[in-house]
Amino acid sequence: MTAMPPPETIRTTSHRVACDGSGQVSAALGHPRVYYQIDDEVGFVDCGYCDRRFVLEGGPADAPAAPEGS
């Protein structure tokens, strides 16, 4: 069984992030606002509600995007 990629990845320069599930939907249709702390050793954190991934820019999980068509 292979792991599915997160539904959305957001690159950030902040170690502390908030998620309310909004973005493509209004905040009223999202989820309660939750706050997360990105660990320097991991470099990312996933939202427990919507699986949105927050990646720390320059951290170990920050990889360049794959070129289109590959």
Secondary structure, DSSP 8 states (H G I E B T S, - for coil): ------S-EEEES-SEEEE-S-SSS-GGGS---EEEE--TTT-EEE-TTT--EEEETTSTT------TT-
